[in-house]
Amino acid sequence: MAGTSEILQLGAGALTAELVPAIGGSLAAFRRGGTDVMRPLSAADLAAGNVLGVAMFPMIPYANRIEGNAFDFGGHRHVVTPNNPPEPFNVHGTGWQRPWRVERRSETEALLALDVGPGDGPHQYHATQLFRLDPDALAVTVGMTNTGAGTMPFGLGLHPWFTRDPDVTLQFVASRFYLEEPGNVAGDPVTVPPELDFARARPLPGRWRNNDYGGWDGVAMLRFPDRGIGLRMVADAVFGHLMVYADPARPFFCVEPQSNASGAFNRPDGFSAPEEGVLILRPGESVAGSVRFEVVAIDGA
């Protein structure tokens, strides 16, 4: 994708957003008055077409890892391929590694689309992302239609990246915590440990964390006091899970709204338990959900 990454600019009031459709249908930057809200795509990563350097990419047709690169559904074993070396397992499906096309755009809005057909993994689908910017927020609506011949399990999500300021805090309410197993694969859920409960605002964990929080109420608040801004994420009910990735050795962290529980495709009850959030779509059936990223001023602005 290097050399083909046109940037689309959106603006409303003090907010600006930059999209790079050719790099996974991603958001390259999101700013308020010149201050970055998410980690921006660097010039080097833009030139290289590096999707792992963007501000946010879509997770379609599922979120997180498929353990063993296979899952069983409908009497068939479905095989996927590793797609993020050196990781051994497929992660986040196919949407984030494909160029998306621009269906329409204006000063404040852009609609991107992607079609994945036979021969490109077990999922066949038509996906859309509608980005809408107003003076207070960026709203992203992700949609997906099963274009395959059979009923299949799906999931969807958004994967924002944030710069890890020393004074950043995170706050959200969830009822379950999925343990992490070897290979960055999610294990079984437990009650949220008190030391990892973000019902009240607290700093990021001081050691590696890569965990799914289930039973999320759809609201998360990030505060960046040194920048004088906060970000309030408000998600539709389809996004019942929030993934938190935070490695203190890295200058960034991720807070990811998603529909399916991490690892759900490989758990015995992953396709039947409502709390696992897997979306079973018949041929021609669609699903969509929106996340609103509201930027607010906090003390120090």
N, C-alpha and C positions, 0 to 999 in steps of 0.2 A: 504493500500500500504506500510505500515511500514515493513521494513526488506527486501524489494524486489527492492530497489531503486539503481540499478547499475548506476554509473556515466560514461558517455562516454566523453573522452577527445579529443578535436581538437586543433591543433596548426598551426600557420603560422607566421613566423617572431616573432615579440614581442607580437602578439595577441594570446590569448588562450580562448577557450570556453568549458564549461562543460554542457552536456545534461543529463537530468534524464527522460528517456522515460516513466518509470513507474509512474511518478508523472505528469500526464497530458501532456506528450510529451513536457516538459518544458525545458527552459534554466536555468541551476542552477547558472552559473557565466559567466561573460564576462570581460576579463582583458587585459590591455596593460602593459607589463613589470611588472606584479604583482600588478598594480593599478586597482582597480575595476572601471569599466565603468558603470555597473548596480549594483543594490543592490544584494549581493550574498546570496544564500541559506545557512542558518546556519546549523551546525551539528545537532542541536535539531530538526529543521524543516525537515531535510533530514530523520532522524530516524523516525519521526512521519508521513512522507509522506504528509506534509502540503503544498499543492499547493499555498496557499496564501503567502508562504514565498519565492517563487522562484524569479529568476531574470526576467523571462518573460514566459507567457503561451499563447496558441492560443485561440482565440475567434471564435468558430465554433459550430453550423451552423448559428450563428448571434452574434452580439455584443450588450452588455448592456441588459436592463431589458424589460421583457414582462409584462406590467401593467395588473393587474388582473389575471395574469397567463393564459391568453387565447387571441387568435386573430382570426379574421374571414378572410378566404381566400377561393376562389373557391366554394362558397356556403356552406362551412363547418366551424364549430367552432372548432378550434384546441386548446387543453388544454395542458399546461405544469405544472410542479410541482415546488414549491419553492426549491431552491438548495443551498442556502447560508445563513443559520440561523445566526442571528435572522431576516434577511431581509424577507419581506413577498412575494417578487416576484422572479421568475426565472431570473437569470442573466448569460449572456454569453453562454447559451446553454449547450451542453453535452461534447464537446471535451476536455475542460480543467479539467474535473473530471474523465477521463478515462485513463487507461494505454495504451500507444502506443507501437507498435512493431517496431523493427529495421529491415528495409528492406536491407540496405547496409550501409557500413561505410568505411572510409579511414582516413588517418592522418588529412585531411583538410575538410572532407565532411561526412555528415550522412543524410540518408533518413529515416524518420519515417512515419508510416501509422496507420490509425485507421478506423475501420468499425463499424457503428452503424446501427442496423437493426430494424425490427418491434418490438414493445413493449417497446421501449426505447425513448418515446416521439414521436411527430408527424413527425419529420425529420428522414429520412433514407439516409445515405450518406457514401461515401468512401472519406477519407481526407488524405492528405499527407503534410509533412513539410520537405523541403530540406534545410539543413543548410550548407552553404559553407563559409569557412574562407580563406581569403588571407591576406597578410601582412598589408593591410590597412583597412579591413572591414570584418564584418560578414553580409552575405546576407542570408535572409530567404524567401523562396518561399512557400506560402501556397496554396494548391490546394484542390478542393472539387468537387465531382460528386454526383448528385442526383440519388441514387439507389432505390428510392421508385417508386410506381406505378403511382403516380400523380404529376402534376406540383405543385411546392411549392416555397415560398419565402425563400431566404437564405441571409446570410451575412458572412463576415469573417474579422478577424482582429488579431492584436498582442497586448499584454498587458505587456509592459515593466514596471519595477519598478526601481526607482532611489533613492539613498540616498540624503536626502535634506540638502546639504551643505549650510551654511549661505550665501555664495557668489554666489550660482548658478543663472544663468540667462537662459531665454528661448526666442526663436525668431522663428516666423513663420507667414505666411500670410494666412488669411481666410476671407470670405465675410459674413458669417452668424454665429450667436451665439444662441444656444438653451438654453432657460431658464430652470431652474430646479424647479420641483414641488415637493410636499410632496412624501415621499417614494423613493427619489433619482431618480424619473422618469423625463425624459426630456419633456419639454413643447414645445410651438411653437417657431420658429426661429425669431430673430430680427436682426437688424444691430449690428455689433460688438460694444459694448460700448467702448468709448475711454480709460477708465481706465483698460479695460481688453483686449486691442488690443496689440498683441505681434509682430506687423510688425517690430518694432525695439526691440532689446534685452532689456529685463527688468527683475527684480527679480520676483519670484513667488508672487502671491497675499498674502496679510497679513491676510486673513480670508478664511474660507471654500469655496472651489470652486470644482464643479463636473459638468463640462459643455462640451458639444459637440460643436466644431467649424466646420461649414460646408463650402463648397467651398474652402477647403484647397488645396493649390497648390502643395502639395506633398513633401515639404522640411521643415524640422524643425532643429534648431540648439540649442543644450544645451551646456553651458559652465560651467566648474568646475574649476575656476582659482586656488583655493588652491591645487588642484590635478594636475594642469598643463595640463589638457586635455579638449577637446571638442568632442561632438558627433553630427555628422550630419546625420540625418535620411532622406533618399531619397526613396520615395514610388512610385510605379506604379499608374497610373491614377485611377484604380479601388478603391483605398483607397482615397475617396474624403472627409473623415471626420477625425478629430483629437480630441480625448477626452482628457481633462485635468482634473486630479484629484489632488488637493493640499489642504491638511488640515494642518495648521501650528502647530497643536497639535501632529502631527505624524512625525517621523523621515524620512519619504519617501514621494515620489510623483510619479505620473504616467502620461505619455504622450503616447497615444494609437492610432496608425493608424488603421482605420477601414473603411469598405465599406459602411455599412448602417448607417444612422443617428440614434442616440440614440432615442428610442421610436417610430421609424418609423412603426413598426408592428401594432401599436395601433392608428396611426393618419389616418383620413379619406382618405388622398391622399398619404399615406405612400407607397403603392405598385405601384402607377401610376406616381408619380412625379419623374422625373429623378434625381433631386437634393437630394432626400431622399436616393438614393444609394442602394435600395433593389435589390437583384439579383434574378430574376424569372427564375428558372431552370426547364425545362421539364425533364421527366425521361431519364436518361442516359446523360444528358447535364452536362458540367463541366465548372468551372471557376478557375482562379489562379491569383495570384499577388505576387510581390516581394517587400521587403523592405530591403534597404541596410543601415547598421549601420556603418558609416565611423568614425573612431577615428582619431582625429587630435591633434597635439600639439598646445597649446596656450601659451601666455606670462606667464612665470613662470615655464615652463617645463624644 
